[in-house]
């Protein structure tokens, strides 16, 4: 018994030590300040504690972020970036335990942990302020609870599963999509079917709704109906779909995305892990593949930059497969070589591929450009330690705009300007208008005689330039453009 307890502490200690090392890597490569779009919006929300009943506004992330704001280091944006690093490191630690539960091998668990830690999307999301590091934490934690329940069939673990599922949805509603698969996996066991009595179903429901309290409370004090909740939680996300047809194209591209996360050694080990599970545990394999499949299908209809973040759960599952496949490496020399490859190949790839693509003038990201941002480097290199582009843009734009003027900006840039006005400067020197919320030509016509008006950019698809250019001219001032009538 003593030996067993020592062995347990030994494997936990190893995983914890490596998670500390990984946290230090994330700290070293952490974004130093505010970033574009959602990163800036979430930093502002945590600062003013803007809780909402809409899970797509990530109220749990906002609540936890407000606690990180108490850390007396860096600016508000940096503290929020630090939160992602913290949950990123916690996630790889939990993944280590998950793989150990499956393989009973410390080295196999370590291989999964390290391959995930330096994978492109996970590393990227662990050094910027987004809700996905917290999503990853809940996702892996729920899988671990299912594995623990599979070992001892304790009903209390199912209560915890439903509570944490509700709590996880308060951060990101993607968790909701996986719940039917969790339930089916539980029901595939005899003890699982016995656990779903009427009394237990009631308790499960109470646990789930208790987890959702962060969503439910704002519903009461803002007096929203259940139909509004359903619309904003389920219907609205589908409006962000680019097209259903895009899903089929992205499914074909998915292996290439996967290869970029786990180049060569990781990719091959993951495939070996799938093959190994077909012989050792088909039930677990089907469960993991079902969750990954749902995630890939759902995410593939979104715009490219958002899609890559949304398929993170499928990458987490593939990291589990890598750990399982690592068991085929029998001798110590091969194990050491594979561990080195799992770490070094991704790092070498990420630090070199953006420069190569830029030199060849190849744009693989295919997203709009903004000032002071090299898209290839920003999106393909996880390291954000020297990136001040959004900070520079926000400072220069607000310093350029005349007092009491209006800046019309799309979400990517407007969120940065809004962050500076509310968080950094406290008093709004200018008014920020999100372009998505107005008819730009009509708004300019109604206000140009009263206020100085600026556009954050003159990108046609974002600012309706075709309808404006016959009547107005756009004078560049710093990183923004003042709108003037042509006869002025």
N, C-alpha and C positions, 0 to 999 in steps of 0.2 A: 504493500500500500504506500509506504514511504517512497519507494523507488518510483512508483507510478506518479506520485505527487511531484517529485523532483523533475521527472521527465516532462510533465505538463508545464511546470514553471520554466523549464529550460527552453522549450519551444516558444512559449509566449515571450520570454525575455529576448530571444533572438529576433523575433518579428518586431517587437517594440523598438529595439535598438536600430534596426534598419529603417523603421518608420521615422525615427528621429533624424537619421541621415537624410532621408528623402525630404523631410520638412526643411532641413537646412538647404538642400538643393533648391526647393521652391522659394525659400527666403532669399537666396542669392539671386534668383532669376525673377523675383517679384516685380510687377509693374510699380514704379515709384510714386505714381500719382493717378489722377483721373484718366479714364479712357473713354472711347466713343460709345454712343448709344446706350444700351441697357446698363453698362457698367456705371456710367454717370447717373442714370436715372435711379438705379438701386442704391447708390451712395447717398443721393439726395433723400430718397424715401426713408432710409435708415436714420438719417440725420433728423428729419422732422417726424419720425415714427408714423409714416403714412400707411396704416393698415387698411386693407380693403377686403371685401368678401369675395373678390375675384381671384382664384388661385393663379391666374396668369399674371397677376401683379406680385406674386410670391410673398405673401404676408409673413410666413414663417421666416423666410430669409431676412425680411426687414426687421423682425423682432430680434432675431439672433444677432443681426448686424448692429442693432442699437447697443447691444452689450459690448461688442468689439469697439464701438466708438468711445468707450470709457478708457481704453488703453491710451496712456499719455505719450504716444509716439507717433510721428508722422502726421500727415493731414487725414481728413476723414476718408478720402478715397483710398489712401494707402492702408488704413485700418480694415477697410472692406476687402481689399485685395488679400490682406493677411488672413482674413476669415476663410477665403478659398484655399489658401495654402494649408491652413489648419485642418479643414475637412478633407482636403486631398490626401494629406498624410494619414489621417484616421481611416480613410477608405482603403488605402493600400494595406494598412495593418489588418483590417477586417477581411480583406481578400486573402491575405496570408492565412488567416485562421480558416476561412472557407475551404481553401485548397488543401490545407492540412487535414481537415475533417474528411475529405474525399480520398486523399492519397496516403495519409499518415507518414508523409515525408517532408522534412524541413527544407531540403534543397529544392524539391518540387514546388513547395509553397513560396520559397524565396524567388524562384524563377518567374512565377506568376506575378509576384509583388513588384519585382524590379522591372519586368517588361511593361507592366501597366504604368509604373511611375514615370518612365521616360518615353511613353507613347505620346504621339503628337497632340491629339485632342485633349487627353487627360492632363498632360503637363500644361498645355496652354490654358485650360480652364482652372488650373490650380494656382495660377499666378495673376489672374485678373478677377475683377469683381463680377461674377455671374452666379446664377442660382444652381448651376450644374454640379459644382463640387458637393454641395449639400444634397442634391438629387442622387449623386453617385453613392454618397454615404448611406442614405436611406435604402437605396436599391440593394447594395451589398449586405447591409444589416438585415434586411428582410429575407434574403437568401440564406444567410447564416442561421436565422431563427428557424427557418424551415428545415435546415439540416439538423439542427439541435433537436427539433421536434421529432424528426425521423428516427433519431437515436433512442429517445426515451418516451416519446408519445405523451408528454405532459401537456394537459389541456391549457395550463397557464401560459404556455408558449404561444398557443393560438390566440389567446386573449391579447397578448403582447403584439402579435403579428397584426391583428386588426386595428389596434390602437395606433401603432406606428405607421400603418398604411394610411390612416386618416390624417395623421400628423404630417406624413410625407406629401400628401396631396396638397396640404396647406402651403407647401413650398413649390411644388410642380405637379400639375394634374396628370402628367405622364404616368405616374404610379398607378392611377386608376385603371389604365389600360391593361396592366399586368395582373390585376387582382383576380379576374376569372381564371387565369392560368394557375395562380397560387391555389385557389380553391379546388380546381380539378386535380392538381397534384396531391393535395391533402386527401381528397376523396378516393384516390387510387389505392390508398391503404385501408385495410379493414378498420383499424382504430380511428382513422379519419372519418369514415362513414358513420361510425358510432358516435363521433363527437358532435355531429350536426343534428342533435335533437332540437325540439322546439325551444326548450329552456336555454340551450347553448346558443341557438341562433339569436335569441333575444340578447344574451350577454355579448355575443360577437357584435351585434348592431350597436349596443351601448358603447362598447369599446371603440368601435369605428367612429361613431359620432363624437365621442369624447376627444378623439384625436383631431377631429375637424373643428374643434372649438374656436380656433383662431379665425376660421372662415365664418362660423355661425354667429359669433358675437357681433361683428360689424353688421351682419344682416339685420339684427334686432335694432341696434342703435341708429342705423341709417334707414330702417323701415323698408327694406327691399323684400320682394316676394320670392318664393321658391322658384317661380318661372324665370325670374331675372337671373337667379343663381345658375340654373340649368343652361340658360342661353349663353351667359358669359363664360361658364366653365367648360361647356361642351361644344355648343354651336359656334361660338366666335372663333376658337382656334382653327376650325376648318375653313374659315374665310381667308386665312392666311395661306391656304394652299395655292400654289402656282397653277397646277393642273393635275388631273388624275393621270394623264398621259405621261407626265414626267416621272411618275412612280416606276414605270417599266424601264425607262432609260436609266434611272438611278440604281435599280436593282442590278442591272448589268455592270454599272460602274462600281458597285459596292466592293467587290474583291480588290479593286485598285485602292480604294480608301483604306481597306483593312490592311493591305500590304504596306501602306505608308505609315500606319500605326505600329506595325510589327514587322519590319523589313526582314526578309529572308529567313533567318533562324527562327524568329518568333512565329512567322506565318506557317512554316513547315511544322513546327512543334504543335501549333494549334490544330492543324489538320490531323496530326498523329493522335492528339488528345481526343478528338472526335471519334476517330477509328477505334481507339482503345476503349472508350465508353460504350461503343456498340456491343462490345463483348462483356464488359464488366458491370454496367449499370444502364440498361436501355431506358429505364423509367426516368432517371435523372437526366439523361441525354435529351430525351424528348421534351422534358420540362424546360431545360435551358434553351434548346433550339426554338421552342414555341415562343418563349419570351423574346428572344432575339429577333425572330421573324416578325412578330407584332411590332416591335420597335422599328425595324427597318422599313416595313410597309408604311407605317404612320409617318415616319420622318421624311421619307423620300419625296413626298409631295410638296415640301416646303422649299423656299428659296435656299440656294446653296449654302450660304454662311450659317443660317439657322439650322438647316438640315444636318450639317456635320456635328453640331452640338447635340442635337436630339438623338442621334444614333450612338451616343456615348454608352448607353446600357448594353448594346450589342458588343461593343469593344470590351466592356468589363467581363462579359461572358466569355469572349474569346480568350481573354487573359487566363480565365479558369482552365480553358482547354489547353493552353500552353503549359500550365503547371502539371496537368494530367499527362500530356505528351512527354514532358521532361523525364518521366519515369523510365522511358525507353533507353535513356542514357545510363548504362550500367556502371562503367568504370569512372573513377574519380577524375581522370584527366579530361575525358569527354565532357563531364559535367562542368568542370571549370571553364573549358573552352566555350561551351554553350552560354554560360552565365556572362562571360566577357562579351560575346557576340550580342546577346540580348540587350546589354547596356550600351555598347560602343557603336553598333551599326546605326541605331536610330539617332543618336547624338551627332555622329558624323554626317548623316544624311540631312538633318534639320539645319545644321549650321552652314551647309554648303549649297543645298538645292535652291534657296531663294536667290543667291548671287548668280548662280548658273542660269536660272530662268530669266532674270533681269538682263543679264548680258546677252542672252539670245532673243530678248524682247518677246518672251512668251508669257502670256497672262493666263494662268490656270485657275485663278480665283474667280475671275469674271464678276466682280462687284464694283460698284461705283467708287470713284476716287475722291478723296478728301485731302485738304491741305496737310502737308507734313506727314503723310503716310504712304509708305511703299507697301502696296497691298501684298506682294509676294512675301516680303520679309515679315510683315505684321501678322499675316494669317498662317504662314507655313513654318515660321520659327517660333517655338514656344517661349523662348527667353525674351522677357519684356523689361529687363533691368535698366536699359538705357533709353527707354522710349518715353519722350516727353511731348510727342506731337499734339495730342489733344489738349494738354495743358497750355502749350504755346499758342495754339489756335484760340482757345477760350480767352486767354489773357489779351492777346493782340486784338481780337475782334471787339471786345468790350472797351479796350483802351481807344480804339479807332472810332467807334460809334459816338456821335454827338449826344449830349445829355438829353434825356426824355425822348429818345428816338425809338424806333421799332425795328427789330431784326426778325425777318421771316426766315425760318430755317426748317429743314427736314429733320426727322427724328434723330438721325445719327449725330448731327451737329447741334441741334437745338437742345438735346439732353445735356451736352457739355456746357453750353451757355447758361442753361437753367441751373445747373449745379453751381456754377460760379456766382450767379446772382443770389442764390438762396443760401448756399453753404459758405462760400469763401468771402463774398463781399457783404453779405447780410442785407444790404439795401440794394434794390434793383436799380442800377444806373440806366438801364434800358428795359424795354418790354420785349420779351421773347414770345413770338407766335409760332406755333407748330404748323408747318405748311399743310399737313394732312388734315387739319381741322377747319380750313377756310377755302373759299374760292379766291385764289390769289389775285387775279385781275380786278375783281370787284372790291376786294379789301383795299388794294392799293388806291384805286380810284376814290374810295370813300375817305381815305386817311392821308393822302399825300399832301394835301393843302394844310393839314394841321401838324403833321409830324414828319421828321426826317425818316425815310424808310430805307432799309438795307435788305439785301438778299444774302443769305449765307453762301450761296453758290449760284451759278447760272446754268446748271445742268438741266437740259430741256425736259427730261422725263419727270423731274422733281418740282420744277418751278414754272411750268407752263410758259416758257419763254416765247413760243410762237405767237401766243395771244398778246404778249407784252411788247415785243420788239418794235412794232409799228408805231407805238405811242410813246415808249419810254426808251431811255438809254441807260446803260449800266456802267457806272464809273468805279473802277477798282480802288478800294481804300483798305490797305492792309490785306487781310485774308477775306474780306467781305466786299460787297458791291452796293454802292448807293444808287437808288432808283431815282432818276430825274426825268421830268417831262422833256421831250425833244425840243420844245419851243422855249425852254428856260435858258 
